[in-house]
């Protein structure tokens, strides 16, 4: 197949309908064998469980075209495992991990001409998701489910790419103690929509959410984990039971220790100590790492001196190393880069 003729370098982060998607249905206690389809429409009852009680979970990963024109994705088995954990928390039947990876492979292969060219700055975003589809009027789990995977080519998540962004400390809570903040459920992201719209209206790119119990500890943003670089040039990663276990964050931990020789500490991070850090970044599948230059805490500005005008030196090394592994430009740990075509 020939790569689609698009302005890849100027692609935004939005949905573009591609040719094929994967669908599997759960009924009578089992998943069917699944299928690739042209149909992008979902047909369900007006009383479907997902519409009444938000019973839905999802994942996000990317496919890349390497310099030697191979198409790969990054650690899909971790997405599969995380989706199992999410499904169990919402009383949904887990989609088998090996079938998850197979479904991702099938959809990417069916849309190979939508995988952006190497070096364009664009990638093919992959969205697996699952939801309760049969009618549910009493408050209880659905009995039938649908698992789907679609893909869409995307550019950088934040406009400006690696240019440092300014975020704000949010007055809203993202997750509750012992709640669902640690799983990738649609309801968590619904909780953040009003907060992110408010932040955008006030001129900020994102929110910094604090722990809801004490409102003194850094958690995450609406769609990414935090990383910080301390005065000694080492990596500090916030730790909390309600933070989503980001695959990018876990990978950066390994990159920092094993490739860059940095000391990495995962611990509770207090809002009051942010002024002592030299660099800050948001990490996740969509952004990889977006540098944060400044945090506004209700008028008090917290500035990261080594990353205010451009991506800081440690963050840059982390970004270049991880994306180098993802794009096949350097050797990564065994199993990290999963070849599809």
Secondary structure, 3 states (H helix, E strand, C coil): CCCCCCCHHHCCCCCCCCCCEEEEEEECCEECCCEEECCCCCCCCCCEHHHHHCCEEECCEEEEECCCCCEEEECHHHHHHHHHHHHHHCCCCCCCHHHHHHHHHHHHHHCHHHCCCCCCCCEEEEEEEEEECCECCCCCCCCCEEEEEEEEEECCCCCCCCCCEEEEECCCCCCCCCCCCCCCEHHHHHHHHHHHHHHHHCCCCCEECECCCCCCEECECCCCEEEEECCCCCEEEECCCCCCCCHHHHHHHHHHHHHCCCCEEEECCEHHHHHHCCEEEEEECCCEEEEEEEEEECCEEEECCCCCCCCCHHHHHHHHHHHHHHCCCCCCCCCCEEECC
